[in-house]
Amino acid sequence: MMIADYHMHTYYSDDSQYEMEEAVKKAISLGLHEICFTDHVDYGIKLEHDDYMRLSDEERKNKVANVDYEHYFEEIHHLQEKYKDQITIKQGMEFGIQTHTIPAFSTLFNAYDFDFIILSCHQVEDKEFWTQDFQKGRSQQDYNERYYQEILNVIKVYKDYSVLGHLDLLKRYDLEGEYPFEKTKDIITKILKIVIEDGKGIEINTSSFYYGLKDLMPSKNILKLYYELGGTILTIGSDSHKEEQVGAHIKEIQEELKKIGFKQICTFDKMKPIFHDL
């Protein structure tokens, strides 16, 4: 059975100090067959790496940078060759897309060769979730509906991605508790129908375990809905930012997917899904 971690962050992401080669070594030690690096790019709230590096130390305060693209791909290529007999390594990114940043992501996607892209919504209107800036001044209904509407607006236009990342991510930062699925089911259905029609997929993100969430991410309700709608493209990712998170809970998620009725999971090569039996 294929064991692959398709959501991994390293020191090329602003929120991780984990060395890329150490992540590879950890994955090998766990017996993983394949991994994909998916470091963060979030236009709108982060500076391009080269622009950031031109700033003085004082100017860099309260600012963060996107991936150093040149060195990122160079290191992945080096590690692919060095460890080719031990593990398969794919190159991807996690695009934190908002409607107004779509043109920038289109340019980035066309500039490099990718195996895999996670399309995520990390902020709306350049307001972060984890800081509560986005939620501030809104009711729970308002910020949940606005979050899913932003995802829907993006995927109606942007198609250069592989899977939607942690679809119900907002619950991770919802101080009011988890918003009822039935209240967002209609818009989530619209999102999933477009995903399926476009030949894209969704990921199951195992960070729900180390964030102490009560459900999977996305929830079992969303996964069941995706299955009922005919969705088949699924990846599993740890969303790791440090050693102990690499490969975490992947086998557990595979068992949960079987219970729902899914028969396969995917890895990717040059943006094309490859199916593996569960």
C-alpha positions in Angstrom: 0.0 0.0 0.0 1.3 3.4 -1.0 2.3 5.6 2.0 2.8 9.2 0.9 2.9 12.5 2.7 1.7 15.2 0.3 1.8 18.3 2.5 5.2 19.1 4.0 6.8 22.4 5.0 10.4 23.3 5.6 12.6 26.3 6.2 11.5 27.7 2.9 8.2 28.5 4.6 8.0 31.5 6.9 6.5 29.4 9.8 9.1 26.5 9.8 12.8 26.0 10.6 12.8 22.4 9.6 15.6 21.5 7.2 14.5 19.9 3.9 17.0 17.1 4.0 16.1 16.2 7.6 12.5 15.9 6.5 13.6 13.4 3.8 15.6 11.4 6.3 12.7 11.3 8.7 10.3 10.1 5.9 12.7 7.4 4.9 13.0 6.2 8.6 9.2 6.0 8.8 9.1 3.8 5.6 7.3 6.3 3.5 7.3 5.6 -0.2 6.8 9.1 -1.5 6.7 12.7 -0.2 6.0 16.1 -1.8 7.3 19.4 -0.5 4.6 22.1 -0.5 6.1 25.2 1.0 4.0 28.3 1.5 3.3 31.1 -1.0 0.8 33.7 0.1 0.7 36.7 -2.1 -1.0 39.8 -0.6 0.4 39.4 2.9 4.0 38.3 2.2 6.8 39.8 0.2 8.7 38.1 -2.6 11.9 36.6 -1.2 14.3 38.9 -3.2 12.3 42.0 -2.2 12.4 41.0 1.4 16.2 40.4 1.3 16.8 43.9 0.0 15.2 45.4 3.1 17.1 46.5 6.1 16.7 44.6 9.4 14.5 47.4 10.7 12.4 47.3 7.5 11.9 43.6 7.9 10.2 43.8 11.2 6.6 42.5 11.0 7.2 41.3 7.4 7.6 37.8 6.1 8.8 36.4 2.8 7.5 33.8 0.3 9.6 30.9 -0.9 13.1 31.5 -2.2 12.1 29.8 -5.5 15.6 29.4 -7.0 17.1 27.6 -4.0 13.9 25.7 -3.2 13.9 23.9 -6.6 17.7 23.5 -6.6 17.5 21.7 -3.2 14.6 19.5 -4.2 16.5 18.4 -7.3 19.6 17.7 -5.3 17.7 15.6 -2.8 15.8 13.8 -5.5 19.1 12.6 -7.0 20.8 11.9 -3.6 17.9 9.7 -2.3 16.5 8.3 -5.5 17.0 4.7 -4.4 15.3 5.3 -1.1 12.3 7.5 -1.6 10.4 9.4 -4.3 10.4 13.2 -3.8 8.0 15.4 -5.7 8.1 19.2 -6.0 5.0 21.2 -5.1 3.8 24.3 -3.4 0.9 25.4 -1.3 -0.7 28.4 -2.9 -2.6 30.5 -0.4 -4.9 32.1 -3.1 -7.3 35.0 -2.8 -9.3 36.3 -5.7 -7.2 39.5 -6.0 -3.9 37.4 -6.0 -4.9 35.0 -8.8 -2.8 36.8 -11.5 0.4 36.6 -9.4 -0.2 32.8 -8.8 -0.8 32.3 -12.5 2.6 33.9 -13.3 4.3 31.8 -10.6 2.8 28.5 -11.8 3.9 29.2 -15.4 7.4 30.0 -14.4 8.3 26.5 -12.9 7.6 22.8 -13.4 5.4 21.5 -10.7 4.3 18.0 -9.8 1.6 19.1 -7.4 -0.2 22.3 -6.1 -2.3 22.6 -3.0 -4.8 25.4 -3.3 -5.6 26.8 0.1 -7.4 29.7 1.6 -5.3 31.1 4.4 -6.6 34.6 4.5 -9.4 36.7 3.0 -9.1 40.4 2.1 -5.5 40.0 3.3 -6.7 39.3 6.8 -5.3 36.3 8.6 -7.4 33.7 10.4 -5.0 32.7 13.1 -4.7 36.3 14.3 -8.5 36.6 14.3 -8.2 39.7 12.1 -10.6 38.1 9.6 -13.1 37.0 12.1 -13.1 40.3 14.1 -16.3 42.3 13.8 -18.1 39.4 12.0 -20.6 36.9 13.3 -19.7 33.2 13.1 -22.2 32.8 10.2 -20.7 35.8 8.4 -17.1 34.7 8.6 -17.8 31.1 7.7 -19.9 32.0 4.7 -17.4 34.6 3.5 -14.5 32.0 3.8 -16.3 29.5 1.7 -17.4 32.1 -0.8 -13.8 33.2 -1.3 -12.8 29.6 -2.1 -15.7 29.3 -4.5 -14.9 32.5 -6.2 -11.2 31.4 -6.7 -11.9 28.0 -8.1 -14.4 29.3 -10.6 -11.5 31.2 -12.2 -8.2 29.5 -11.1 -7.6 26.0 -12.4 -3.8 25.3 -12.1 -4.0 23.3 -8.9 -4.2 19.6 -7.9 -6.2 19.5 -4.7 -8.0 21.9 -2.3 -6.1 22.0 1.0 -7.7 21.5 4.4 -11.1 22.6 3.1 -12.6 23.5 6.4 -9.4 25.1 7.8 -11.3 28.0 9.4 -12.5 25.7 12.2 -9.0 25.5 13.4 -9.2 29.2 14.4 -12.9 29.5 15.2 -13.2 30.7 18.8 -16.9 30.1 18.7 -16.6 26.4 18.1 -17.2 24.4 15.0 -19.9 25.9 12.8 -22.6 23.3 11.9 -22.0 21.5 8.7 -25.6 21.8 7.6 -25.3 25.5 7.5 -22.5 25.4 4.9 -23.4 22.2 3.1 -24.9 24.1 0.1 -21.9 26.2 -0.7 -19.5 23.3 0.1 -21.5 21.2 -2.4 -21.0 23.9 -5.0 -17.3 23.9 -4.3 -17.0 20.1 -4.5 -19.0 19.9 -7.8 -16.6 22.4 -9.5 -13.6 20.5 -8.1 -14.9 17.2 -9.5 -15.9 18.7 -12.8 -12.5 20.2 -13.2 -10.7 16.9 -12.6 -9.2 18.2 -9.3 -9.3 16.7 -5.8 -9.2 17.4 -2.1 -6.7 16.6 0.6 -7.1 15.1 4.0 -4.9 17.1 6.3 -3.7 15.2 9.4 -2.9 18.3 11.4 -6.4 17.9 12.9 -4.8 15.4 15.3 -2.1 17.7 16.7 -4.4 20.7 16.8 -6.8 18.6 19.0 -9.8 18.9 16.7 -12.8 16.7 17.3 -13.1 15.7 13.6 -10.9 15.1 10.6 -10.0 17.9 8.3 -12.0 18.2 6.2 -14.7 16.7 8.3 -16.1 13.3 7.8 -19.3 15.0 6.6 -17.4 16.7 3.9 -15.5 13.6 2.9 -18.8 11.6 2.7 -20.4 14.4 0.6 -17.3 14.3 -1.7 -17.7 10.6 -2.1 -21.5 10.8 -2.7 -20.9 13.4 -5.4 -18.5 11.1 -7.2 -15.1 12.5 -6.0 -12.2 10.2 -6.4 -9.0 12.3 -6.2 -7.6 12.3 -2.7 -4.2 13.0 -1.2 -3.2 12.8 2.4 -0.8 15.2 4.0 0.6 15.8 7.5 1.0 19.6 7.0 4.3 19.0 8.9 6.4 21.9 10.0 8.7 19.9 12.3 10.1 16.4 12.6 7.5 14.7 14.8 4.7 15.7 12.4 6.2 14.0 9.3 4.0 11.1 8.1 1.8 11.4 11.1 -1.6 9.5 11.1 -1.5 8.7 7.4 -2.3 5.1 7.9 -5.2 6.0 10.2 -6.6 8.3 7.6 -6.4 5.5 5.0 -8.6 3.3 7.2 -11.1 6.1 7.7 -11.3 6.6 3.9 -12.0 2.9 3.5 -14.9 3.1 5.9 -16.5 5.9 3.9 -16.1 3.8 0.7 -13.1 5.2 -1.0 -11.0 2.7 -2.9 -7.9 4.7 -3.8 -5.7 7.6 -2.9 -3.5 9.6 -5.2 0.1 10.8 -5.7 0.9 13.2 -8.5 3.5 13.5 -11.3 3.7 16.6 -13.4 0.2 17.7 -12.2 -1.4 14.4 -13.2 -3.0 12.1 -10.5 -1.7 8.6 -10.1 -4.1 6.3 -8.3 -3.1 3.7 -5.7 -5.4 1.1 -4.2 -6.1 1.5 -0.4 
